[in-house]
């Protein structure tokens, strides 16, 4: 068994991604602290030791549009501003707005409310593309848990 973020084999614990769906990953105490102190480390491309989410690992190429979708999936059901997405994903404004325009064109993202001058957005759960992406993310989570369970069984007692 090893940390699913940095690969360390020491001080491993289980981190709950979602308590409602009982989704977990195995991480070392150091990475677990980073998760709770600063969610940004999961998405920032300059950190070469960082493992991206299961969704991003599956698709491999980390395009700006995929990173936006991944960020919104990980933040569900909370709404976020465009600024939060840009800051947390580490993508350039130009890349963000190119991807965002396409996401709006397919009705994948929707505005939920206005706070001051900022609009808040979420994935459009009624959109068939979003439903399929969420289904895929759930399947990837199940596979990751099954693999982790197999690794646990392989450890000599």
N, C-alpha and C positions, 0 to 999 in steps of 0.2 A: 504494500500500500504506500501511496505517496500523495503529497499535497497536489490537488488538481490545478493549483495556480502556479506554484514555483517548482514543484517536483521534490521538495524536501520529504524525508522519511521520518523526521523527528517531530515529537509533540503534536501528533495528529488529533484533530477533533472534527465533529460533524457540524457544518453550518447549514441552517435552515434557509433555503431560498424562499420557500413559501410554506408556512405552517398549515394553511388551508388544504393544499394539495400534497402535503408531506414531501416536498421536494428538498433534497439535501445534496450537499457536496462535501467531500472530505478535504480539509485544509489544515495547514500547520497553524499553530497559535499566532505566529507573526503575521501571516496573511489574513487570518481571521480578524486580528486587530485592525489591519488596514481596511478590510471590508467595512467594519463598523465605524472607523474614523473617517474614511474618505472613499466613497463609492467610485470615485473617478479612476482609481487604479485599474479597474476592470476594463476600461475602455480606452485608456490613453495609449496611443500607438508608439510613443517613444520609449516605453518601458519594455525592453526586449525579454525580460523574464516573465512578463505578464501573460497569462493565458486568457484569451477572450472567452466569452460565454459559449455554451454548447452550440447555440445558433450560429455564432460566428465561426467556431471551429468547424462546424459541418460545411458551411459555404466556403470556407477558406479565404478567398480574396476579400479583403476588408474595404469594400467600396463605401463611399460616404452614405449612399442610400441605405445599404445594409446596416451600417453603424447607427443611423438614425432609427431604423426600425428596431434594431436590437435594443437600443436605449429605451425606446418607448415600451417595448415588451417587458423589459426588466423593471420599469417604473410603474407598470399597471398596478392599480387602477388610478393612480395619481396623475393629475394633469400637470404639464410643465410649459415653460415659456420657450421660445426659440432660442433665447440667450442661454438658458440652462443646457439645452441640447448641444449648442455650439461649444460651450465651455466644457461640458462633461465628456463629450466624444472626442474633443481635440481636433475636429475638422475645421478647415478654413471656412470663412463666411461664404466665399464664392462657391465652394463645393457643397456647402449646406444648402444654399438657395437653389442650386441646380437640382439637387436631390429632392428638396422640399416641394418644388414646383411639380415634379413628377408624382410625388405622393399625394399632393392635393388633387392633381388631375385624375388620379384613380380613386379619389375619395377614401384613401387609406387613413388619413388624419383628419380630425375635425376639431374646430374650436369649441371649447366648453364654456368659457366665461371670459370676462374682461376684468383685469385688475389694474386700475389706473390706465396707462397707455399700453400695457402689455396684454396680449391675448394668451390664453392658456389652451393647450392642446392635448389630445389623447389619440390613441388608435381608435378607429371607428369599428367597434365590435360587431356592428351589423353588416360590415363589408365582407363579402365572401372571401376575398384575398386575405384579409386579416384573420378570419376564422381558420383558414387553412394554415396560415403561418403560426397561429397559436396552437393548432393541433400538432404541427410539426415540432414546435418547441416542446410540447408535452411529451411527445414520443422520444425526442432526443434526451429529455430528462430521465425518462424511464430506462432508456438504454444505458445512460451514465450510471444510474443507481444499480442496475443489474451488473454492470462491469465492476463497480466498486464492491458489490457483494461477493462476486467471484474472487476478487483479489483478497478479500478478507478470508475466504475459505482456503485460499492457497497458503496462507501464513501458517507455518508450523507452530503448534502450541506446546 
